[in-house]
Amino acid sequence: MTHAVLPCRDHLGASLRRWRALNRVKQSALAGEMGVSQTTVSRWEAGVLAPGTTEEDRLTRLLAARPSSAADSALLNLVRHSPQPAHLICDLTHRLFAASPARISGWRVGVEELAGKSLWRFASPGIAEGEAALDALGWYEPVAPAVIVDTEYADFDELTIGAGQLRYTRMPLSDGSFARLVQDGGA
């Protein structure tokens, strides 16, 4: 992953704090696992110190969403069976978890070729601009509002993105991470 590519990595601290609380992991235990001091973990969580590249990669792997509970599976199934164009991704890494038949119908490859892989490489300029604005729109707050992103037409070998609006909805998963539901249209 390229660090400049995923703006959400700027919010690792808040995600880390939430993950630790849900998993009952003390800062000192995480610090020992990461080979840093408890003070360093505290400063990461407060946003006053950015992790180094190696630590950032390890934290991203730790915090990446892994839908595994029955409730998470139900969410994936709802997306997979939705009649509307929609897909569900890891909010941090943009890895694809599920896509509706209406979404897949616009792809030139099967869902199995994209499942578990980051879709960020398909971001249009409008999607990248929308991603950069998420913080200002309250996306990383405990209860995030839905966000509407405008996108232009973008054509890739694997898929085409039509011009229009996308609605992002941030959803907590059972492991304390977040998924992003992406639906066509602003409604």
C-alpha positions, 0 to 999 in steps of 0.5 A, spaced: 500 500 500 502 506 498 501 511 504 499 517 500 494 513 497 489 512 503 488 518 506 484 515 512 490 512 514 491 519 518 486 517 523 489 510 525 490 513 532 482 514 533 481 507 530 487 504 534 484 507 541 477 504 539 480 497 537 484 497 543 477 498 548 473 493 544 478 488 544 481 490 552 488 491 550 492 495 554 497 500 551 503 497 554 501 490 551 500 493 544 507 497 545 510 491 547 507 487 541 509 493 537 516 494 540 515 501 542 514 504 548 507 505 552 508 513 551 509 512 543 502 508 543 499 514 547 501 519 542 499 515 536 492 515 539 492 522 541 494 524 534 501 528 536 505 522 533 505 519 526 507 512 526 513 510 522 512 506 515 513 499 518 509 501 524 503 504 520 503 498 516 503 493 522 497 497 525 493 497 518 494 490 518 491 489 525 486 494 524 483 492 517 476 490 518 475 482 518 467 481 518 467 474 521 461 474 526 454 472 524 452 479 524 457 481 519 456 475 515 448 478 515 451 484 512 455 481 507 449 477 505 444 483 504 449 487 500 450 480 496 443 480 495 441 487 494 437 489 488 441 496 488 448 497 485 452 497 492 458 494 495 462 493 501 469 495 503 474 495 509 473 503 511 481 503 512 484 499 506 478 499 501 478 492 500 472 489 497 468 484 502 461 484 498 458 487 491 451 486 489 449 483 482 447 490 480 454 493 481 457 486 479 453 487 472 458 493 470 464 489 471 468 486 466 471 481 471 468 476 476 467 478 483 472 473 485 478 477 482 476 483 486 474 480 492 479 481 498 483 487 494 483 494 495 478 498 490 482 504 491 486 504 484 479 505 481 478 511 484 476 517 480 478 524 481 471 525 484 472 519 489 479 521 491 476 528 492 471 526 496 475 521 500 480 527 502 474 531 505 471 525 509 474 528 515 471 535 515 464 532 514 465 528 520 466 521 517 471 519 523 466 521 529 463 515 533 457 516 529 458 518 522 453 521 517 452 518 511 456 522 505 455 524 498 460 524 493 460 526 486 464 522 481 465 522 474 465 517 468 472 513 469 473 507 465 478 501 467 480 494 464 476 491 470 470 496 471 467 502 469 465 507 474 459 511 471 458 519 472 453 521 478 453 520 486 455 515 491 453 515 498 457 512 503 455 509 510 460 507 515 458 501 519 462 498 525 463 491 525 463 486 530 471 486 531 471 494 532 473 496 525 469 499 520 466 497 513 463 502 508 457 501 504 457 504 497 451 505 494 449 509 487 445 515 488 444 520 493 438 518 496 
